[in-house]
Amino acid sequence: MLENLRERLQAHAPRRLALDGVPQAAVLLPIVARPEPTLLFTRRAGHLSTHSGQVAFPGGKREEADPDLLATALRESAEEIALPSERVELLGRLSDVLSLHGIRVTPYVGLIPPELALVPDPAELDAIFEVPLAFFLADRRHHTDVIPVNGRPHYVPSYHTAGQVIWGLSAMMLVELLAEGFGRPVSLFREPAEGRLCYFPNRETMVHQDLSRPSRA
């Protein structure tokens, strides 16, 4: 499974959003190389003023000292969950996404060994947890959020598992991982065949994100 994932991601041409002056951030989608692989998530601490209690991948804003966005993702992962950068095997990159706060986020997919003693930074996180990849590959979504962006509906899955809710930007990244990395028939731009739909108001952004048409930089 993981070797095929590596090959598919290396062949993938993720979309880059060319937005001058927009803050940049990067996240790591850590796949834990267990006999049954899992995907690692974090939960933001309840005392934070923004996004408290939300589930996300480790990552954050780029700093001036970061030579590139991969370095940002690795640095933030080391700071947030004590993940040693040298223990991350890069598998590939996914398409840029634009957050509601106007931040361009670049996701990277990495493989990490299962024996690492990861610890959440209490200043930022209150939990680290893993979800079997099989859960997402089976598309066990709780419902689908229908979010029009610049008038175009985006069908964003919401996953509920072990008391955690995975939705929003993280779920959008997951859709691309499932579609491009594992060849699953999921798309942000196609209504799922079944399941409940929850509708949101239209959102206007400075750029139309068409992740269905990846392009090289």
Helices and strands as residue ranges (DSSP letters): H 2-11, E 24-32, E 38-44, E 55-56, E 59-61, H 69-81, G 85-87, E 89-93, E 97-98, E 104-112, E 125-132, H 133-137, E 143-149, E 152-161, E 164-166, H 168-176, I 177-181, H 182-182, E 197-199
